Amino acid sequence: MADIPPPPPGTPPPGPPQYTPPPIAPPYQPPAPPSYSDIPYAPPPGAPGYQPPAGYPSLQTGAGIMSQFSGMAGWSIILGLVSVGVPLVSAFTSSGTIVYFYILPIFGFIRGVQAVTRGQLIGGLVGIVLNVLGGIVSLTVALVH
């Protein structure tokens, strides 16, 4: 900075540098639509239709109703049937001794709730209803007997 001599007397002080705005961009032009004139409307005669590649299994169209009664829902239904069925069968077949399960309906109810939260709504609700009935039967037998 020391190498630059001062301006001669009577010269106006330099002003700020002049700003030049950037060039204005042209307005947006959307791309031209594609031309479909070279695509035939129908396949040429004798062309085979679409065939899926070999080796892939065919997809099922729906989940199927039986999937609602498997897994957690299946266990809930089994526990509910046992907790309702065993006291009824033992009441009709034995002479006064009724077998009942006081914990089994609780586990079945929990499995039913787990099934509902995992997407098995129908099977889970069937299991929940059976286990509530099993709990009522067990409670009734425990209080009366």
N, C-alpha and C positions, 0 to 999 in steps of 0.2 A: 504494500500500500504506500510505502514511502517513495516509490519510483514515479508515481503519478503527480505531475505538477498541478498546482491550483489553477482554476480557469482565469483567463485575463479579466481585469476589472471591467465592469459594465455588462457582462454577459448574464442573462437571466439564469436562475438556478434550474437544473434539469428537473422535469416533471416525472410523475410516476410512469412506468412503462405502459405502453398502449396495449389494451386487451383486444384480442381478435377472437370473436366467437367461433366455435367449430362450425363447419359447413352444415347446412340443414339437410337432413336425410330426406330422400323422396318419400312420399306417402306409401303406406303398406300396400303391397299388391299380393293378393292371395295366389297360391299356386294354381296353375291351370288344371281343370278337372281331367282325370285320366280318360283316355279314349278306350271304349270297350268295343269298338267297331271290328276289331280283329278277332274277337272271341266268338266262336260259333254259338248259336242258340241251343243246338242239340249236338250230341256227340256224333261223329261220323258213323255211317252204317258199318256194322260189324265190330264196333268197339265194345269191349266187355264192360260190364258195370263194375261198381266198386266191390271189391272183395277184401275183407280184413286180412291182415297178414297172418300167416300160419303160425301156430305156436301159442297164441293168446287164447285164454279161455273166454267163453262168452259171458258177458256180464248179466247178472240177474236184474230183472226189471224192478223188483221191489224187495224189501227186507224180509217179507214173509211174516205171517202171524205167529209162527212157532218160535221165532227169535224173542218174542215178548215173554215167553215162558221158560227161558233157559237162564242159566247163571244164577245170579242173586234172586231173581224173581222165582225161579224154580225151587230154590231152597226155601224161600219164604212160603210158597204154596205147600210144599211137602211138610214143613214144620206146622203150618196151620191145619192141614188135614190130619196130621197125627194128634195135635192138641185138641181137635174137635172129635175125631173119630174114635180114639182109644177110650175116652171116658164113656162114650155112648155104647160102644161094643161091650165094654166090661160091665156096664150097668145091665145090659140085656142078657149077657151070657153067664155072669157070676151070680152067686147067691148073696147079694148085699155088699160085696166088696167092689168099690169103684176105684179104678186106677186113673189118676189124673196127673198132669204135669203143670207145675206152677211157674217154672222158669222158661219152658219151651216157647210159649206164646210171646214172651218178651224178645227172645232171640229172633223169632220169626218176624215180629214187627220191625225190628231193626233191619233185618235183611230186606224186608219190603220197602222200607224208606230208602235204603241204599239202591235198590233196583229202580225206584221212581227217579232218583236223582241221576241215575246213569242212563236214562232214556227208555227204560222198560216200563212204561206207564201202565199198560193194561195188566201185565203179570204182577207188577208191584202192588197195584191196588187190590187185585184179587187176593194176594198174599196178606195184605194188611187187613182186609175184611175177615179172612179166615182166622187170622191170629187174634183179632179183637174178639171174634166169637169164641175162640179157644180160651182166651183169658176170662171171658164171662162164664163159660162152662166150668173152668177150673175154680174160679172164685165162688160160684154157686155151690159146687160140690164140697169145697173146703168149708164153707159156712154152714151148710146143711148137714153134712156128714160128720 
